[in-house]
């Protein structure tokens, strides 16, 4: 439902910008949606779903549905590229037309989307993004998968949500095991040699704390020396 909500917003924006002849702004919106939302997130999640036999066909059908909406919206400013894509997928569509030019701009979805599910996916996106940032900061090679601990002291519900997405976090953030801890139910002490982050969630879910365990993953002495050198270099500009 997250990608449907993002697509719904894109449809609204497209109609507004076309009406105002703001084609430069529209091209930027398409870039943001296609690259950072559809390709960067939804397509990567779909790759995981396509490996699950029970949801493979619905996932593929929904991917084609979203792609058809994207190229229909994009057609006025990129007609040749979108027509080429359409000719390659039109046989998969329920209503096949000779050319993409025959399609009207998509209308707003009448179906009511579940805001809670949308927020859940935003939370998972934030967790994956934070882990990726930590991997990048400490230059962790792609073949090494650290263990992760996620804690919350607000309620159990948020941990149950994360539990449902464990496999996605493991695949997209390249981590090994993920341990979920409710601080109200379990004694918890911050682990040594870890990188941590606090992730804010929406509405009543409050925050979660993320710990990426680095021992055995990076050379700790080398990392201390690197940070020490960075501090010394920074101090030259302020002292």
Beta strands, then each sheet from edge to edge (+ up, - down):
strand 1: 148-152
strand 2: 178-182
strand 3: 194-200
strand 4: 207-213
sheet 1: 2+ 1+ 4- 3+
end
